[in-house]
């Protein structure tokens, strides 16, 4: 199997407006082969079952979703997000999050995926401890639970550019390397990478000071420091260059949210949509990840946008079509053929890491579970 396009289920319409089956059908119709199941979508499916959104009904909903995807030849590449909220001050809440993670692992099993996406926390800073040792301990705890789960689960840790303390890929990677477990990797999201160091929607220029210099240096560090085998998912989207700074008085400004969060929720775009105002250096990021790092795996579009909450049965199809056009641009820009191979037939899907091969030999991994890499954000992180 080769590099193939995926999309998050919420990127085809929000669950309170658009039911999941039509969204899945539109994804398949436009040639999207992988799907990230957003937990919000799963909850809405469960809510329609007798008894509402109970833990048991969520498991039943996961079984239904898996069967729908199988009928459409869609691969479920991950379940996301799980809000670990690393570094919680309240010990009882930290314990409760680990208990909740056990349910998420069951849901992942029912869906037929072995990957759960964990984004960095966006809770108010006064509820969190920024001590890296505590944060590392929290990630180690869930990674250890996941490694001993049957079958084992992988975790993709992602830095949100509006996270409370973990905002950059460098910070996320440091945590991953400190934990040092084969089932904990990183999710590289082009929006969050560029949004943390290159872009600033609250600035009149739309950019941070010395954006180009700092961004180039960060990309070079990415190439030289990150083991591509630990990149469990690549998510690719761009974002709008706002006409006016996103400050008080702007239509997207919310006093309780960082500007980057409001921007993320309202203004993401698919790759290559410059005609809609896209301006982030996404092509440069992909050039490093696909070209120099030689990433092999799913390339998933994780879009948040104000349009996803609009009514109308055409919304899922419109966004699926835009995602398909975006994928074709990626194929063209990076020399992939129609099957997702670079250059003259070089396969670009990731080989399993040696550590996971060991797990399979020991009988701790279900060889029928798709291990392809998966993205992003917490339910409230959008």
C-alpha positions in Angstrom: 0.0 0.0 0.0 1.2 3.5 -0.7 0.7 7.1 0.4 -3.0 7.8 0.3 -5.4 10.6 1.1 -7.5 10.7 4.3 -9.7 13.2 6.0 -11.2 13.8 9.5 -14.9 13.1 9.8 -15.6 16.5 11.3 -14.0 18.1 8.2 -17.0 17.1 6.2 -19.6 18.8 8.4 -20.1 19.2 12.1 -22.0 16.4 13.8 -24.9 18.5 15.2 -25.8 19.4 11.6 -24.6 16.5 9.4 -25.0 12.8 10.2 -22.0 10.6 9.7 -23.2 8.1 7.0 -23.6 10.8 4.3 -20.2 12.2 5.2 -18.6 8.9 4.8 -20.4 8.3 1.5 -19.1 11.6 0.1 -15.6 10.9 1.2 -15.6 7.6 -0.6 -17.3 9.1 -3.7 -14.4 11.6 -4.1 -11.7 9.0 -3.7 -10.7 9.6 -0.1 -9.4 6.3 1.2 -8.8 6.9 4.9 -11.0 8.5 7.6 -10.1 9.9 11.1 -13.2 9.3 13.3 -13.8 12.4 15.4 -15.2 11.4 18.8 -17.9 14.0 18.5 -19.3 12.1 15.4 -19.2 8.8 17.3 -21.1 10.4 20.2 -23.8 11.6 17.9 -24.2 8.1 16.4 -24.5 6.7 20.0 -27.0 9.4 20.9 -29.4 8.0 18.3 -29.3 4.6 19.9 -31.8 3.5 22.6 -30.6 4.9 25.9 -28.5 7.7 24.4 -24.8 8.3 24.6 -23.8 5.7 27.2 -20.4 4.0 27.2 -22.0 0.8 25.9 -23.8 2.6 23.2 -20.6 4.3 22.1 -19.1 0.9 21.6 -22.1 -0.2 19.6 -21.8 3.1 17.6 -18.1 2.2 16.9 -19.2 -1.2 15.6 -21.7 0.5 13.3 -19.2 3.0 12.0 -16.7 0.3 11.3 -19.3 -1.6 9.2 -20.3 1.5 7.3 -16.6 2.2 6.5 -16.0 -1.4 5.4 -19.0 -1.2 3.0 -17.4 2.0 1.5 -13.8 0.6 1.4 -12.8 3.3 3.8 -9.9 2.6 6.3 -10.4 4.1 9.7 -6.9 5.4 10.4 -7.5 6.8 14.0 -9.8 7.9 16.7 -9.4 11.5 17.8 -9.1 13.4 20.0 -8.4 12.1 23.5 -8.1 15.0 25.8 -5.4 13.8 28.2 -4.8 17.4 29.5 -1.2 16.6 30.4 0.1 18.2 33.6 -3.2 18.5 35.5 -2.7 20.0 39.0 -5.5 17.9 40.5 -4.3 14.3 40.9 -7.8 12.9 41.0 -8.5 14.4 37.6 -5.3 12.9 36.3 -6.4 9.5 37.5 -9.9 10.1 35.9 -8.3 10.9 32.6 -6.4 7.6 32.6 -9.6 5.7 33.3 -11.3 7.5 30.4 -8.4 6.6 28.2 -9.3 2.9 28.8 -12.7 3.5 27.2 -11.1 5.3 24.3 -8.9 2.2 23.7 -12.0 0.0 23.6 -13.6 2.4 21.1 -10.4 2.2 18.9 -10.6 -1.6 19.0 -14.2 -1.5 18.0 -13.5 0.9 15.2 -10.7 -1.4 13.9 -7.9 1.1 14.4 -4.8 1.0 16.6 -4.2 4.7 16.7 -5.5 7.4 19.1 -4.6 11.1 18.7 -3.8 13.1 21.8 -3.5 16.9 21.4 -1.8 19.1 23.9 -4.0 20.6 26.5 -5.9 23.9 26.1 -7.1 24.1 29.6 -6.6 27.4 31.5 -2.9 27.5 32.6 -3.8 27.8 36.3 -5.2 24.2 36.1 -2.0 22.8 34.7 1.6 22.4 35.9 4.1 23.2 33.1 6.8 20.9 34.7 8.1 18.8 31.9 8.7 15.9 34.3 5.0 15.7 35.2 3.9 16.1 31.6 6.3 13.3 30.6 5.0 11.1 33.4 1.4 11.6 32.2 2.3 10.6 28.6 4.3 7.6 29.9 1.3 6.4 31.9 -1.1 6.3 29.0 1.6 5.0 26.6 2.2 2.2 29.1 -1.5 1.4 29.3 -1.7 1.4 25.6 1.3 -0.9 25.1 -0.2 -3.5 27.5 -3.7 -3.2 26.0 -4.9 -6.2 23.9 -4.4 -5.5 21.1 -1.8 -2.7 21.7 -2.6 0.9 20.9 -0.4 3.6 19.4 -0.6 7.2 20.5 0.1 10.2 18.3 0.9 13.3 20.4 0.3 16.6 18.8 1.2 20.1 19.8 -1.6 22.6 19.2 -0.3 26.1 18.3 -2.7 27.5 20.8 -1.9 24.9 23.5 -1.6 26.1 27.1 2.1 25.1 27.4 2.9 22.6 24.6 2.6 24.7 21.4 5.4 23.6 19.1 6.4 20.4 17.4 9.8 20.7 19.2 8.1 20.6 22.6 5.9 17.6 21.6 9.0 15.8 20.2 10.9 16.4 23.4 8.1 14.7 25.4 8.0 11.8 22.9 11.7 11.2 23.2 11.7 11.5 27.0 8.9 8.9 27.2 10.8 6.7 24.8 8.2 4.0 24.1 7.7 2.4 20.7 3.9 3.1 20.7 4.2 6.8 21.4 4.9 9.0 18.4 4.2 12.4 17.0 1.5 13.9 14.8 2.9 16.6 12.4 0.1 19.0 11.5 1.1 21.7 8.9 -1.4 24.2 10.4 -0.1 23.8 13.9 3.5 23.8 12.8 3.2 27.0 10.8 0.7 28.5 13.2 3.1 28.3 16.2 6.2 29.9 14.6 5.3 31.5 11.3 1.8 32.9 11.6 0.1 35.3 14.0 -3.5 36.1 13.2 -3.5 39.0 15.7 -0.7 40.7 13.9 -1.4 43.3 11.1 1.2 41.3 8.9 -0.4 37.9 9.7 3.1 36.8 10.7 5.4 36.6 13.8 8.5 38.7 14.0 11.3 37.2 12.0 8.8 34.6 10.8 10.8 33.4 7.8 14.1 33.0 9.5 12.7 31.2 12.6 10.5 29.0 10.4 13.4 27.9 8.2 15.4 27.1 11.3 12.6 25.1 12.8 12.1 23.1 9.6 15.8 22.3 9.5 15.6 21.0 13.1 12.6 18.9 12.1 14.6 17.1 9.4 17.7 16.6 11.5 16.1 15.6 14.8 12.9 13.7 14.2 12.9 9.9 13.5 10.4 9.5 10.7 9.4 6.1 12.1 8.0 8.0 15.1 5.8 10.2 12.8 2.5 8.4 13.2 0.4 10.8 11.2 0.8 13.8 8.9 -2.2 16.3 8.8 -2.2 18.8 6.0 -4.2 22.0 5.9 -3.6 25.7 5.3 -5.4 28.8 6.7 -6.7 32.2 5.7 -4.7 35.4 5.7 -7.1 37.7 7.6 -7.8 41.2 6.2 -7.8 42.6 9.7 -5.9 41.4 12.8 -7.9 39.0 15.0 -8.2 41.2 18.0 -11.1 42.6 20.0 -13.8 43.8 17.6 -13.0 41.2 15.0 -15.9 39.0 14.0 -14.0 35.8 15.1 -12.7 37.3 18.3 -13.7 35.5 21.5 -12.4 37.0 24.7 -11.9 33.6 26.4 -9.9 32.2 23.5 -6.4 32.8 22.2 -6.5 34.4 18.8 -4.9 31.3 17.2 -7.7 29.1 18.6 -10.4 31.3 17.1 -8.5 31.4 13.8 -8.1 27.7 13.9 -11.8 27.1 14.4 -13.0 29.5 11.7 -10.3 29.8 9.1 -8.6 26.6 8.1 -8.4 25.8 4.4 -7.4 22.8 2.3 -3.9 22.6 0.8 -3.5 24.7 -2.3 -6.5 27.0 -1.8 -4.7 30.3 -2.3 -7.7 31.6 -4.1 -9.5 31.5 -0.7 -6.7 33.3 1.0 -4.4 30.4 2.0 -0.9 31.8 2.9 0.9 29.4 5.2 4.2 27.8 4.0 2.6 24.4 3.9 4.4 23.4 0.7 7.7 24.0 2.4 6.7 21.8 5.4 5.6 18.9 3.1 8.7 19.3 1.0 10.8 18.5 4.1 8.5 15.7 5.4 7.9 13.9 2.1 11.1 14.8 0.4 13.9 14.9 2.9 12.4 12.9 5.8 10.8 10.5 3.3 7.6 10.1 5.4 5.5 7.1 4.3 1.9 6.9 5.5 -1.5 8.6 5.5 -1.8 12.3 4.5 -4.9 13.5 6.2 -6.9 16.8 5.7 -8.0 18.1 9.1 -10.1 21.1 8.4 -12.0 23.3 10.9 -14.0 26.1 9.4 -17.1 28.1 9.9 -18.6 26.5 6.8 -18.8 23.1 8.5 -21.7 24.1 10.7 -23.8 25.4 7.8 -27.0 23.6 7.0 -27.6 22.0 3.6 -27.2 18.5 2.4 -24.5 19.6 -0.1 -22.0 20.6 2.7 -20.3 17.2 3.0 -20.0 16.8 -0.7 -18.6 20.2 -1.2 -15.9 19.7 1.4 -15.1 16.2 0.1 -14.7 17.6 -3.4 -12.3 20.3 -2.1 -10.3 17.7 -0.3 -10.0 15.6 -3.4 -8.8 18.6 -5.4 -6.3 19.4 -2.6 -5.0 15.8 -2.8 -4.5 16.1 -6.5 -2.4 19.2 -6.0 -0.3 17.4 -3.4 0.2 14.5 -5.9 1.3 17.1 -8.6 3.4 19.3 -6.4 5.4 16.4 -4.9 5.8 14.1 -7.8 3.5 11.4 -6.5 1.8 9.1 -9.1 -2.0 8.3 -8.9 -1.2 5.5 -6.4 0.7 7.9 -4.1 4.3 6.8 -5.0 7.1 9.3 -5.4 9.1 9.4 -8.6 9.4 6.1 -10.5 7.3 3.7 -8.4 9.1 4.2 -5.1 6.7 2.9 -2.4 6.1 5.6 0.2 4.0 3.8 2.8 5.7 3.3 6.1 7.3 0.0 7.1 6.3 -1.1 10.6 8.9 -0.2 13.2 11.0 -3.0 14.6 9.4 -2.5 18.0 5.9 -3.3 16.6 7.2 -6.3 14.7 8.4 -7.6 18.1 4.9 -7.1 19.6 3.4 -9.1 16.7 5.8 -11.9 17.2 4.9 -12.0 20.9 1.3 -12.3 20.0 0.5 -8.9 21.6 -0.7 -7.3 18.4 -3.7 -8.3 16.3 -2.3 -8.6 12.8 -5.8 -7.8 11.4 -5.8 -4.2 12.9 -4.7 -1.5 10.4 -1.6 0.2 11.8 -1.5 3.0 9.4 -0.6 6.4 10.8 -3.1 9.0 12.0 -4.5 13.8 13.7 -5.6 16.2 15.8 -7.3 18.2 18.2 -9.5 18.0 21.2 -13.2 18.3 21.0 -13.0 21.9 22.3 -9.7 22.6 20.5 -11.0 22.7 17.0 
